[in-house]
Amino acid sequence: MSKNILSLENTELVNKLEQLYGKDEATVELNLNKYQHLVDKFEERFELNENEIRFFSAPGRTEIAGNHVDHQLGNVIAASVDLDIVAACQARDDFKIQFISEAYNIVETIDLNDLEPQKQEIGKTPALIRGVAHAFNKRGYKIGGFNCYSTSKVAAGSGISSSAAFEILIATIFNYMYNEGKISPIEQATASQFAENVFFDKPSGLLDQTACAFGEVIAIDFSDKENPHVKQIDLDLADFGYEMVITKTDKGHSNLTHEYASIPNDMQAIAKHFSKTYLSEVNPEEFFQVVPELSQKFPQRAVLRAIHFFTEEERTAEQLKALQDKNFKRFLELVNESAHSSEVQLQNVLIPGNHEEQEAALALALSRKFFKDNNIEGACRIHGGGFGGTIQAYVPIEAVEDYVNTIEASFGKDACMIIHIRPVGGIEL
């Protein structure tokens, strides 16, 4: 797609924008301007070649059920959202990638002639790009160079997974620019996870990347590590009269890798007691029979986190059934039960060692008070990785404005994001 068709008269383009962002004309025009901005900036920063400028988008994700169970090969429900990372790209004839991120003020050059991990890139953007390229190359897919100018609505530490959205963006570019769109969503997700785990050196499960790659609402069973089972779920919150609101509490987990990693470490220590690698391989009945012994052998936090895993697995199955049965009241009850487990057993609401700054806990408390004071059937929970970061709330549509005003009185204007489900994952426009 080239810039001369960035107009409302382009029916094909308008249909794609409506699919991604909503159908009202003001929203479509706003996003046309966003992509025109990409073109303008691309032409400012890069020397153009004969190749076409192409546009790509990858969504953030929201976790709906299954908090911190993916890294134990458990079951989750997740969805892609209408906040995304977008990019204007142009293929190069060499094996170099020049990448500019407007949102993060990043300018990087990556030479794909060397696809091995680089120590100096650990924790940095080039590691993710090189890692995805390495994974695709190893699987026999084509890779190549490109110039890229990108901007993002998926903020770091926002709880909608900026790293996974970025990884899927890069996977999407390779997929459509060099592989005719033949790389499956699950292959894009596993390549992205590989890049984050091995090249970026951050532990992560596969939930985030899978949700970003597939689009819509999906139930994921990770028991087959190499080929997770993904099932699409028909869910439109508006059908039940609800909106999803995610609140940024200003204490994201972008610099809390140690705390995040402590959760799989604790859970896998318990699994090892049973000569297993992951808790999903442990029989829950056998686990609960020996809790007294485990509480003497291991730190109680590890035991509590294992209890969270097993009970969260049960809840996720119940939540899936509730959604399939259109029993939204039961779904909300289970969201609140999951929230309690995350706070008390998983312990990923507060930041260890920081007893004064407890923004996420405050946001949850204010949300629950709002629901009670207004006699509302609502639900709220820590969202995603936790340790501050964001909370997720399900609020009746007619109460959303008052809820947002209440929460933003404590957390500032634009702290709340009203989130809608996006029907597609990574895409070329």
PyMOL commands that set and color helices and strands:
alter all, ss='L'
color gray80, all
select helices_A, chain A and resi 3-5+11-21+25-45+70-72+119-121+125-138+162-178+185-199+207-214+237-240+257-273+279-281+284-289+291-297+300-324+328-346+359-373+397-411
alter helices_A, ss='H'
color red, helices_A
select strands_A, chain A and resi 54-65+75-91+96-101+106-111+146-152+217-221+229-233+242-248+379-383+390-396+416-419+427-428
alter strands_A, ss='S'
color yellow, strands_A
deselect
rebuild
show_as cartoon
